[in-house]
Amino acid sequence: MLLLSRFKISGHSMEPRIRHGEFVLVSSLPYLFKNPKKGDIIAFKNKAKRVLIKRISEIKGENYFVLGDNRHDSLDSRKFGRILHQEIIGKVVAKL
C-alpha cells in the first residue's frame, strides 16, 4: 500500500459523516508508529478482498470490532465478525 491512497465511497454505511460518491484519503503512516484506537475511521480489506471503510468500535488485542456510522445500513462486524490488525490498510485522514 502506498503511504496515501484515495478511495471512492460506495454505499451509505458511514453517513452522515461520509456520503455515497465522496472520496476519502487513507494513509498508512498513522499506524506505522502507533496502533489504531477506538473511534478511528479505517480502511481495511475484508475476506473477499474488498476495501471497506468503518469506525473502530472496540479493540481486544489485535482484533477490532468495526461499525458503520449508519447502523441501519451497514455491513460491519455485526455480520462478519472482528477484523485483524494485518487487514487494516490505514486511517482515513481526509474527505475530498
PyMOL commands that set and color helices and strands:
alter all, ss='L'
color gray80, all
select helices_A, chain A and resi 30-33+71-73+77-80+85-87
alter helices_A, ss='H'
color red, helices_A
select strands_A, chain A and resi 4-8+23-27+41-45+51-60+63-67+83-84+88-95
alter strands_A, ss='S'
color yellow, strands_A
deselect
rebuild
show_as cartoon
